[in-house]
Amino acid sequence: MKVISSLLVSATLTGMSLFPAVAQQDKNTTPPKAAAPSPFNRLRIEVTGGDGDKPIENASVYLKTVEQHTIKDKKTEINVKTNQSGIAHIPEAPQGRVLIQVVAEGWKTYGHWFDVTDAKQTIKIHLDRPPKWY
């Protein structure tokens, strides 16, 4: 006990730390950086309609995915709107099989399954007018 307390007293008086190597090692090590997601991982959906293929503004675009697991399936849904050019961008779009549904006022509702394989994929969707009921 006397040896340990005399060591501690001498280290304190001289201003030295008992563990300088450990403290120095902690400062110099940096945690490894995780792989950042690509900033260009976007799915582009172009929505047009009618005979003239005019862009449809303010259409709701729903993208739904289902990841099948043994116990419980994981479902995700993303909702975006089209801009004046009829284009909707979905950032960080999931890869694999997705359901894309488009709902726009005055147009027939659209829904179809797609296989998203590319991070910069463009999907073109054409809407039709609903049938007239007399």
DSSP file (Angstrom, degrees, kcal/mol; ACC not computed):
  #  RESIDUE AA STRUCTURE BP1 BP2  ACC     N-H-->O    O-->H-N    N-H-->O    O-->H-N    TCO  KAPPA ALPHA  PHI   PSI    X-CA   Y-CA   Z-CA
    1    1 A M     >        0   0    0      0, 0.0     4,-2.5     0, 0.0     5,-0.2   0.000 360.0 360.0 360.0 -40.0    0.0    0.0    0.0
    2    2 A K  H  >  +     0   0    0      1,-0.2     4,-2.0     2,-0.2     5,-0.2   0.860 360.0  52.1 -65.9 -33.3    2.8    2.4    0.9
    3    3 A V  H  > S+     0   0    0      2,-0.2     4,-2.0     1,-0.2    -1,-0.2   0.919 111.6  45.4 -68.7 -43.3    4.4    1.8   -2.5
    4    4 A I  H  > S+     0   0    0      2,-0.2     4,-2.3     1,-0.2    -2,-0.2   0.916 114.6  47.3 -67.1 -43.6    1.2    2.5   -4.5
    5    5 A S  H  X S+     0   0    0     -4,-2.5     4,-2.3     1,-0.2    -1,-0.2   0.854 111.8  50.5 -69.5 -32.7    0.4    5.7   -2.4
    6    6 A S  H  X S+     0   0    0     -4,-2.0     4,-2.2    -5,-0.2    -1,-0.2   0.872 110.6  50.0 -71.3 -34.7    4.0    6.9   -2.8
    7    7 A L  H  X S+     0   0    0     -4,-2.0     4,-2.4     2,-0.2    -2,-0.2   0.917 111.8  48.1 -64.5 -43.8    3.8    6.4   -6.5
    8    8 A L  H  X S+     0   0    0     -4,-2.3     4,-2.2     1,-0.2    -2,-0.2   0.906 112.2  48.6 -63.9 -42.9    0.5    8.3   -6.7
    9    9 A V  H  X S+     0   0    0     -4,-2.3     4,-2.3     2,-0.2    -1,-0.2   0.904 113.0  47.2 -65.3 -41.5    1.9   11.1   -4.6
   10   10 A S  H  X S+     0   0    0     -4,-2.2     4,-1.9     2,-0.2     6,-0.2   0.879 112.6  49.4 -70.0 -35.9    5.0   11.4   -6.7
   11   11 A A  H  X>S+     0   0    0     -4,-2.4     5,-1.6     2,-0.2     4,-0.8   0.880 113.0  47.5 -68.9 -36.9    3.0   11.3  -10.0
   12   12 A T  H  <5S+     0   0    0     -4,-2.2     3,-0.4    -5,-0.2    -2,-0.2   0.900 111.9  49.7 -69.9 -40.9    0.7   14.0   -8.7
   13   13 A L  H  <5S+     0   0    0     -4,-2.3    -2,-0.2     1,-0.2    -1,-0.2   0.857 113.0  45.6 -67.9 -35.1    3.5   16.2   -7.5
   14   14 A T  H  <5S-     0   0    0     -4,-1.9    -1,-0.2    -5,-0.2    -2,-0.2   0.601 110.0-121.2 -85.6  -9.6    5.4   16.0  -10.8
   15   15 A G  T  <5 +     0   0    0     -4,-0.8     2,-0.3    -3,-0.4    -3,-0.2   0.668  65.8 137.2  82.2  16.3    2.2   16.6  -12.8
   16   16 A M      < -     0   0    0     -5,-1.6     2,-0.3    -6,-0.2    -1,-0.3  -0.701  50.4-129.5 -97.7 149.2    2.5   13.4  -14.7
   17   17 A S        -     0   0    0     -2,-0.3    -5,-0.0     1,-0.1    -1,-0.0  -0.699   8.4-137.6 -92.8 148.6   -0.3   11.0  -15.5
   18   18 A L  S    S+     0   0    0     -2,-0.3     3,-0.2     1,-0.2    -1,-0.1   0.726 102.2  39.9 -74.9 -21.7   -0.1    7.3  -14.6
   19   19 A F     >  +     0   0    0      1,-0.1     4,-1.7     2,-0.1    -1,-0.2  -0.443  64.2 142.3-126.6  59.4   -1.7    6.4  -18.0
   20   20 A P  H  > S+     0   0    0      0, 0.0     4,-2.0     0, 0.0     5,-0.2   0.845  74.1  54.9 -70.1 -30.6   -0.3    8.8  -20.7
   21   21 A A  H  > S+     0   0    0      2,-0.2     4,-2.0     1,-0.2     5,-0.1   0.894 108.4  47.8 -69.5 -38.8   -0.2    6.1  -23.4
   22   22 A V  H  > S+     0   0    0      2,-0.2     4,-1.9     1,-0.2    -1,-0.2   0.917 112.9  47.8 -68.5 -42.7   -3.8    5.2  -23.0
   23   23 A A  H  X S+     0   0    0     -4,-1.7     4,-1.4     1,-0.2    -2,-0.2   0.891 112.8  49.3 -64.8 -39.2   -4.9    8.8  -23.1
   24   24 A Q  H  X S+     0   0    0     -4,-2.0     4,-1.4     1,-0.2    -1,-0.2   0.870 109.1  52.5 -67.7 -37.4   -2.8    9.5  -26.1
   25   25 A Q  H  X S+     0   0    0     -4,-2.0     4,-1.2     1,-0.2    -1,-0.2   0.883 106.3  53.1 -68.2 -38.5   -4.2    6.4  -27.9
   26   26 A D  H  < S+     0   0    0     -4,-1.9    -1,-0.2     1,-0.2    -2,-0.2   0.849 107.9  51.4 -65.7 -34.4   -7.8    7.5  -27.4
   27   27 A K  H  < S+     0   0    0     -4,-1.4    -1,-0.2     1,-0.2    -2,-0.2   0.876 110.8  46.9 -69.9 -37.3   -7.2   11.0  -28.9
   28   28 A N  H  < S+     0   0    0     -4,-1.4     2,-0.4     2,-0.0    -1,-0.2   0.702  92.7  86.8 -83.9 -20.3   -5.6    9.7  -32.1
   29   29 A T     <  -     0   0    0     -4,-1.2    -4,-0.0    -3,-0.0     0, 0.0  -0.673  58.0-167.9 -85.4 132.6   -8.1    7.0  -33.0
   30   30 A T        -     0   0    0     -2,-0.4     3,-0.1     3,-0.0    -2,-0.0  -0.931  28.2-108.4-115.7 142.1  -11.1    8.1  -35.0
   31   31 A P        -     0   0    0      0, 0.0     2,-0.1     0, 0.0     0, 0.0  -0.399  43.1 -99.9 -67.4 145.4  -14.1    5.9  -35.5
   32   32 A P        -     0   0    0      0, 0.0     2,-0.3     0, 0.0     0, 0.0  -0.397  39.7-114.7 -66.3 141.1  -14.5    4.5  -39.1
   33   33 A K        -     0   0    0     -2,-0.1     2,-0.2    -3,-0.1     3,-0.0  -0.555  25.6-123.5 -78.9 138.7  -16.9    6.4  -41.2
   34   34 A A        -     0   0    0     -2,-0.3     2,-0.4     1,-0.1    -1,-0.1  -0.491  38.1 -91.6 -76.9 151.1  -20.0    4.6  -42.3
   35   35 A A        -     0   0    0     -2,-0.2    -1,-0.1     1,-0.1     3,-0.1  -0.495  44.7-134.7 -66.4 119.9  -20.7    4.4  -46.0
   36   36 A A        -     0   0    0     -2,-0.4    -1,-0.1     1,-0.1     2,-0.1  -0.511  23.5-105.3 -76.4 143.1  -22.8    7.4  -46.9
   37   37 A P        -     0   0    0      0, 0.0    -1,-0.1     0, 0.0    55,-0.0  -0.380  44.5 -94.8 -67.0 148.1  -25.8    6.8  -49.1
   38   38 A S    >   -     0   0    0      1,-0.2     3,-1.4     2,-0.1    54,-0.2  -0.408  24.1-142.6 -64.6 132.0  -25.4    8.1  -52.6
   39   39 A P  T 3  S+     0   0    0      0, 0.0    -1,-0.2     0, 0.0    53,-0.1   0.645  99.3  59.6 -70.7 -11.0  -26.9   11.6  -53.1
   40   40 A F  T 3   +     0   0    0      1,-0.1     2,-1.9    51,-0.1    -2,-0.1   0.216  67.2 119.2-101.7  15.1  -28.1   10.6  -56.6
   41   41 A N    <   +     0   0    0     -3,-1.4    51,-2.1    79,-0.1    52,-0.7  -0.579  43.2 138.3 -80.9  81.8  -30.3    7.7  -55.4
   42   42 A R  E     -A   91   0A   0     -2,-1.9     2,-0.5    77,-1.1    79,-0.1  -0.978  47.2-145.3-132.0 141.3  -33.5    9.1  -56.8
   43   43 A L  E     -A   90   0A   0     47,-2.3    47,-2.7    -2,-0.4     2,-0.5  -0.916  17.8-155.1-102.9 129.3  -36.4    7.6  -58.6
   44   44 A R  E     -Ab  89 122A   0     77,-2.5    79,-2.9    -2,-0.5     2,-0.5  -0.913   7.8-169.4-109.8 126.2  -38.0    9.9  -61.2
   45   45 A I  E     -Ab  88 123A   0     43,-2.9    43,-2.7    -2,-0.5     2,-0.6  -0.967   4.6-161.5-118.7 120.9  -41.6    9.4  -62.2
   46   46 A E  E     -Ab  87 124A   0     77,-2.6    79,-3.2    -2,-0.5     2,-0.6  -0.899   7.3-164.0-103.8 121.7  -43.0   11.3  -65.2
   47   47 A V  E     + b   0 125A   0     39,-3.5     9,-2.1    -2,-0.6     2,-0.3  -0.926  16.3 163.2-112.3 120.2  -46.8   11.5  -65.3
   48   48 A T  E     -Cb  55 126A   0     77,-2.7    79,-3.1    -2,-0.6     2,-0.3  -0.827  10.3-173.6-126.4 167.4  -48.6   12.5  -68.5
   49   49 A G  E   > +Cb  54 127A   0      5,-1.8     5,-1.6    -2,-0.3    79,-0.2  -0.994  34.8  29.9-158.9 162.1  -52.2   12.2  -69.7
   50   50 A G  T > 5S-     0   0    0     77,-1.5     3,-0.8    -2,-0.3    -2,-0.0  -0.139  94.7 -59.2  81.9-177.7  -54.5   12.6  -72.6
   51   51 A D  T 3 5S+     0   0    0      1,-0.2    -1,-0.2     2,-0.1    77,-0.0   0.809 134.2  51.1 -72.7 -30.3  -54.0   12.3  -76.3
   52   52 A G  T 3 5S-     0   0    0     -3,-0.2    -1,-0.2     2,-0.0    -2,-0.1   0.360 106.0-123.6 -90.0   6.5  -51.4   15.1  -76.4
   53   53 A D  T < 5 +     0   0    0     -3,-0.8    -3,-0.2     1,-0.2    -2,-0.1   0.901  44.9 177.9  51.7  46.1  -49.3   13.6  -73.5
   54   54 A K  E   < -C   49   0A   0     -5,-1.6    -5,-1.8     1,-0.1    -1,-0.2  -0.556  34.5-102.6 -78.3 144.8  -49.5   16.8  -71.5
   55   55 A P  E     -C   48   0A   0      0, 0.0     2,-0.7     0, 0.0    -7,-0.2  -0.396  30.1-133.6 -67.3 142.3  -47.9   16.7  -68.0
   56   56 A I    >   -     0   0    0     -9,-2.1     3,-0.6    30,-0.2     2,-0.2  -0.877  20.2-150.8-103.6 116.5  -50.3   16.3  -65.1
   57   57 A E  T 3   +     0   0    0     -2,-0.7    26,-0.2     1,-0.2    27,-0.2  -0.578  69.5  11.3 -87.6 146.6  -49.6   18.8  -62.3
   58   58 A N  T 3  S+     0   0    0     24,-1.3     2,-0.3    25,-0.2    47,-0.2   0.769  80.5 156.0  63.0  32.1  -50.3   18.1  -58.6
   59   59 A A    <   -     0   0    0     -3,-0.6    23,-1.5    24,-0.2     2,-0.5  -0.689  44.6-120.9 -85.2 141.8  -51.0   14.4  -59.0
   60   60 A S  E     -DE  81 103B   0     43,-2.8    43,-2.5    -2,-0.3     2,-0.5  -0.730  26.4-164.5 -84.5 126.6  -50.5   12.2  -55.9
   61   61 A V  E     -DE  80 102B   0     19,-3.3    19,-2.4    -2,-0.5     2,-0.5  -0.960   2.5-167.0-115.4 120.5  -47.9    9.5  -56.4
   62   62 A Y  E     -DE  79 101B   0     39,-3.2    39,-2.6    -2,-0.5     2,-0.5  -0.916   3.8-167.8-109.3 130.3  -47.8    6.7  -53.9
   63   63 A L  E     -DE  78 100B   0     15,-2.8    15,-2.5    -2,-0.5     2,-0.4  -0.975  11.8-176.1-118.3 119.1  -44.9    4.3  -53.8
   64   64 A K  E     -DE  77  99B   0     35,-2.7    35,-2.9    -2,-0.5     2,-0.3  -0.929   5.2-176.2-120.9 138.9  -45.4    1.2  -51.6
   65   65 A T  E     -D   76   0B   0     11,-2.3    11,-1.9    -2,-0.4     2,-0.4  -0.940  11.0-158.6-129.2 154.3  -43.0   -1.6  -50.7
   66   66 A V  E     -D   75   0B   0     31,-0.5     2,-0.7    -2,-0.3     9,-0.2  -0.966   3.7-161.5-134.0 117.0  -43.4   -4.8  -48.8
   67   67 A E  E     -D   74   0B   0      7,-3.1     7,-2.5    -2,-0.4     2,-0.5  -0.886  20.6-140.5 -96.8 116.7  -40.4   -6.6  -47.3
   68   68 A Q        +     0   0    0     -2,-0.7     2,-0.3     5,-0.2     5,-0.1  -0.659  27.1 171.7 -85.9 126.3  -41.3  -10.2  -46.6
   69   69 A H        -     0   0    0     -2,-0.5     4,-0.1     1,-0.1    -2,-0.0  -0.820  43.1-111.2-123.9 165.5  -40.0  -11.7  -43.4
   70   70 A T  S    S+     0   0    0     -2,-0.3     3,-0.1     1,-0.1    -1,-0.1   0.859 112.4  25.1 -68.6 -35.0  -40.8  -14.9  -41.7
   71   71 A I  S    S+     0   0    0      1,-0.3     2,-0.4    -3,-0.0    -1,-0.1   0.909 132.8   2.1 -96.1 -52.8  -42.6  -13.4  -38.7
   72   72 A K        -     0   0    0     -5,-0.0    -1,-0.3     2,-0.0     2,-0.2  -0.999  66.9-126.8-142.8 134.9  -43.9  -10.0  -39.8
   73   73 A D        -     0   0    0     -2,-0.4     2,-0.6    -5,-0.1    -5,-0.2  -0.566  20.9-136.2 -79.7 142.9  -43.8   -8.2  -43.1
   74   74 A K  E     -D   67   0B   0     -7,-2.5    -7,-3.1    -2,-0.2     2,-0.4  -0.893  21.3-167.6-102.7 121.6  -42.5   -4.6  -43.2
   75   75 A K  E     -D   66   0B   0     -2,-0.6     2,-0.3    -9,-0.2    -9,-0.2  -0.903   6.0-177.7-112.0 135.3  -44.5   -2.2  -45.2
   76   76 A T  E     -D   65   0B   0    -11,-1.9   -11,-2.3    -2,-0.4     2,-0.4  -0.955   4.4-168.2-128.6 151.2  -43.4    1.3  -46.2
   77   77 A E  E     -D   64   0B   0     -2,-0.3     2,-0.4   -13,-0.2   -13,-0.2  -0.998   3.7-167.8-141.5 135.3  -45.2    4.0  -48.2
   78   78 A I  E     -D   63   0B   0    -15,-2.5   -15,-2.8    -2,-0.4     2,-0.5  -0.982   6.3-164.0-122.8 134.3  -44.0    7.2  -49.7
   79   79 A N  E     +D   62   0B   0     -2,-0.4     2,-0.3   -17,-0.2   -17,-0.2  -0.979  17.4 160.0-122.5 123.8  -46.3   10.0  -50.9
   80   80 A V  E     -D   61   0B   0    -19,-2.4   -19,-3.3    -2,-0.5     2,-0.3  -0.896  28.8-129.9-134.7 165.9  -45.1   12.8  -53.2
   81   81 A K  E     -D   60   0B   0     -2,-0.3     8,-0.3   -21,-0.2   -21,-0.2  -0.851  24.0-113.9-115.3 152.8  -46.8   15.2  -55.6
   82   82 A T        -     0   0    0    -23,-1.5   -24,-1.3    -2,-0.3     6,-0.2  -0.554  28.3-132.8 -82.3 151.3  -45.9   16.0  -59.2
   83   83 A N    >   -     0   0    0      4,-1.9     3,-1.8    -2,-0.2   -25,-0.2  -0.116  43.0 -76.3 -88.4-168.1  -44.6   19.5  -60.2
   84   84 A Q  T 3  S+     0   0    0      1,-0.3   -27,-0.1   -27,-0.2    -2,-0.0   0.761 133.0  55.1 -65.0 -24.5  -45.8   21.7  -63.1
   85   85 A S  T 3  S-     0   0    0      2,-0.2    -1,-0.3   -29,-0.1   -29,-0.1   0.419 119.0-110.6 -87.6   1.9  -43.8   19.5  -65.5
   86   86 A G  S <  S+     0   0    0     -3,-1.8   -39,-3.5     1,-0.3     2,-0.4   0.729  75.2 133.9  77.9  22.4  -45.6   16.4  -64.3
   87   87 A I  E     -A   46   0A   0    -41,-0.2    -4,-1.9   -32,-0.1     2,-0.4  -0.895  35.9-169.6-112.9 134.5  -42.5   15.0  -62.6
   88   88 A A  E     -A   45   0A   0    -43,-2.7   -43,-2.9    -2,-0.4     2,-0.5  -0.985   8.8-154.9-120.4 131.4  -42.2   13.5  -59.1
   89   89 A H  E     -A   44   0A   0     -2,-0.4   -45,-0.2    -8,-0.3    -8,-0.1  -0.901   2.1-162.5-106.5 132.5  -38.9   12.8  -57.5
   90   90 A I  E >   -A   43   0A   0    -47,-2.7   -47,-2.3    -2,-0.5     3,-0.6  -0.926  16.1-145.6-114.3 106.2  -38.6   10.1  -54.8
   91   91 A P  E 3  S+A   42   0A   0      0, 0.0   -49,-0.2     0, 0.0   -51,-0.1  -0.429  78.4   7.0 -72.3 145.6  -35.4   10.6  -52.8
   92   92 A E  T 3  S-     0   0    0    -51,-2.1   -50,-0.2   -54,-0.2    27,-0.0   0.925  87.7-164.6  49.7  54.0  -33.6    7.4  -51.5
   93   93 A A    <   -     0   0    0    -52,-0.7    -1,-0.2    -3,-0.6     2,-0.1  -0.413  19.8-111.2 -69.0 141.0  -36.0    5.2  -53.4
   94   94 A P        -     0   0    0      0, 0.0     2,-0.2     0, 0.0    -1,-0.1  -0.427  27.2-125.6 -72.8 148.6  -36.0    1.5  -52.3
   95   95 A Q        +     0   0    0     -2,-0.1     2,-0.3    22,-0.1    22,-0.2  -0.617  69.3  37.5 -88.3 152.7  -34.6   -1.1  -54.7
   96   96 A G  E    S- F   0 116B   0     20,-2.8    20,-3.3    -2,-0.2     2,-0.4  -0.741 104.1  -6.9 111.0-156.9  -36.7   -4.1  -55.7
   97   97 A R  E     + F   0 115B   0     -2,-0.3   -31,-0.5    18,-0.2     2,-0.3  -0.663  66.8 173.2 -84.3 125.4  -40.4   -4.6  -56.4
   98   98 A V  E     - F   0 114B   0     16,-2.9    16,-3.1    -2,-0.4     2,-0.6  -0.947  29.7-132.1-132.5 151.3  -42.6   -1.5  -55.7
   99   99 A L  E     -EF  64 113B   0    -35,-2.9   -35,-2.7    -2,-0.3     2,-0.5  -0.918  21.6-164.1-102.3 124.2  -46.2   -0.6  -56.3
  100  100 A I  E     -EF  63 112B   0     12,-2.6    12,-1.9    -2,-0.6     2,-0.4  -0.947   7.9-177.8-112.2 123.5  -46.7    2.8  -57.8
  101  101 A Q  E     -EF  62 111B   0    -39,-2.6   -39,-3.2    -2,-0.5     2,-0.4  -0.962   7.2-163.6-120.2 138.0  -50.2    4.4  -57.7
  102  102 A V  E     -EF  61 110B   0      8,-2.5     8,-2.4    -2,-0.4     2,-0.4  -0.985   6.1-177.0-125.0 127.4  -51.1    7.7  -59.2
  103  103 A V  E     +E   60   0B   0    -43,-2.5   -43,-2.8    -2,-0.4     2,-0.3  -0.990  10.8 163.9-125.2 123.8  -54.3    9.6  -58.3
  104  104 A A    >   -     0   0    0     -2,-0.4     3,-1.8     3,-0.4     2,-0.2  -0.998  42.9-102.5-140.5 143.2  -55.2   12.9  -60.0
  105  105 A E  T 3  S+     0   0    0     -2,-0.3     3,-0.1     1,-0.3    -2,-0.0  -0.446 107.8  14.4 -66.6 129.0  -58.4   14.8  -60.2
  106  106 A G  T 3  S+     0   0    0      1,-0.3     2,-0.3    -2,-0.2    -1,-0.3   0.507 111.5  95.1  86.4   5.3  -60.2   14.3  -63.5
  107  107 A W  S <  S-     0   0    0     -3,-1.8    -3,-0.4    22,-0.2    -1,-0.3  -0.926  82.6 -99.7-129.5 152.6  -58.0   11.2  -64.5
  108  108 A K        -     0   0    0     20,-3.1    20,-0.3    -2,-0.3     2,-0.1  -0.504  47.7-106.8 -69.7 135.2  -58.4    7.5  -64.1
  109  109 A T        -     0   0    0     -2,-0.2     2,-0.4    18,-0.1    -6,-0.2  -0.368  36.1-153.0 -66.8 141.2  -56.5    6.1  -61.1
  110  110 A Y  E     +F  102   0B   0     -8,-2.4    -8,-2.5    -2,-0.1     2,-0.3  -0.922  20.1 167.0-120.7 140.6  -53.4    4.2  -62.0
  111  111 A G  E     +F  101   0B   0     -2,-0.4     2,-0.3   -10,-0.2   -10,-0.2  -0.934   8.1 152.0-153.7 131.3  -51.6    1.3  -60.2
  112  112 A H  E     -F  100   0B   0    -12,-1.9   -12,-2.6    -2,-0.3     2,-0.3  -0.987  39.9-115.4-158.4 146.9  -48.9   -1.1  -61.3
  113  113 A W  E     -F   99   0B   0     -2,-0.3     2,-0.3   -14,-0.2   -14,-0.2  -0.702  35.1-174.8 -85.7 136.9  -46.0   -3.1  -59.9
  114  114 A F  E     -F   98   0B   0    -16,-3.1   -16,-2.9    -2,-0.3     2,-0.7  -0.934  25.4-130.9-129.0 152.4  -42.5   -2.1  -61.0
  115  115 A D  E     -F   97   0B   0     -2,-0.3     2,-0.7   -18,-0.2   -18,-0.2  -0.924  20.8-156.2-102.4 112.0  -39.0   -3.6  -60.5
  116  116 A V  E     +F   96   0B   0    -20,-3.3   -20,-2.8    -2,-0.7     3,-0.1  -0.801  30.2 152.9 -90.7 114.2  -36.7   -0.8  -59.5
  117  117 A T        +     0   0    0     -2,-0.7     2,-0.3   -22,-0.2    -1,-0.2   0.624  53.4  59.8-114.6 -21.8  -33.2   -1.9  -60.4
  118  118 A D    >   -     0   0    0      1,-0.1     3,-1.0     4,-0.0    -1,-0.1  -0.857  69.5-137.7-115.7 146.7  -31.3    1.3  -60.9
  119  119 A A  T 3  S+     0   0    0     -2,-0.3   -77,-1.1     1,-0.3   -26,-0.2   0.737 107.7  40.9 -72.0 -22.4  -30.7    4.2  -58.5
  120  120 A K  T 3  S+     0   0    0    -79,-0.2    -1,-0.3   -77,-0.1   -77,-0.1  -0.178  85.4 151.6-116.6  39.3  -31.4    6.8  -61.2
  121  121 A Q    <   -     0   0    0     -3,-1.0   -77,-2.5   -79,-0.1     2,-0.5  -0.428  32.4-151.7 -77.3 145.1  -34.3    5.1  -62.9
  122  122 A T  E     -b   44   0A   0    -79,-0.2     2,-0.5    -2,-0.1   -77,-0.2  -0.971   7.5-165.6-116.5 129.2  -37.1    7.0  -64.7
  123  123 A I  E     -b   45   0A   0    -79,-2.9   -77,-2.6    -2,-0.5     2,-0.5  -0.965   6.8-153.6-116.9 126.3  -40.6    5.6  -64.9
  124  124 A K  E     -b   46   0A   0     -2,-0.5     2,-0.4   -79,-0.2   -77,-0.2  -0.865  11.9-172.1-102.7 129.5  -43.1    7.1  -67.4
  125  125 A I  E     -b   47   0A   0    -79,-3.2   -77,-2.7    -2,-0.5     2,-0.5  -0.977   7.6-159.8-124.1 131.4  -46.8    6.8  -66.5
  126  126 A H  E     -b   48   0A   0     -2,-0.4     2,-0.3   -79,-0.2   -77,-0.2  -0.950   9.5-156.4-113.5 124.5  -49.6    7.7  -68.9
  127  127 A L  E     -b   49   0A   0    -79,-3.1   -77,-1.5    -2,-0.5     2,-0.3  -0.711   4.3-149.7 -98.8 150.1  -53.1    8.4  -67.4
  128  128 A D        -     0   0    0     -2,-0.3   -20,-3.1   -20,-0.3   -79,-0.0  -0.784  25.5-100.9-112.4 158.9  -56.4    8.1  -69.3
  129  129 A R        -     0   0    0     -2,-0.3   -22,-0.2   -22,-0.2     3,-0.1  -0.510  45.9-105.9 -71.9 146.5  -59.6   10.0  -68.9
  130  130 A P        -     0   0    0      0, 0.0    -1,-0.1     0, 0.0     2,-0.1  -0.391  41.9 -94.7 -71.6 154.8  -62.3    8.1  -67.0
  131  131 A P        -     0   0    0      0, 0.0     2,-0.4     0, 0.0    -3,-0.0  -0.393  40.9-115.8 -68.1 147.3  -65.2    6.7  -69.0
  132  132 A K        -     0   0    0     -3,-0.1     2,-0.5    -2,-0.1    -3,-0.0  -0.689  22.4-150.0 -87.6 134.8  -68.3    8.9  -69.1
  133  133 A W              0   0    0     -2,-0.4    -1,-0.0     1,-0.1     0, 0.0  -0.899 360.0 360.0-104.9 127.9  -71.4    7.5  -67.6
  134  134 A Y              0   0    0     -2,-0.5    -1,-0.1     0, 0.0    -2,-0.0   0.409 360.0 360.0-106.7 360.0  -74.7    8.6  -69.1
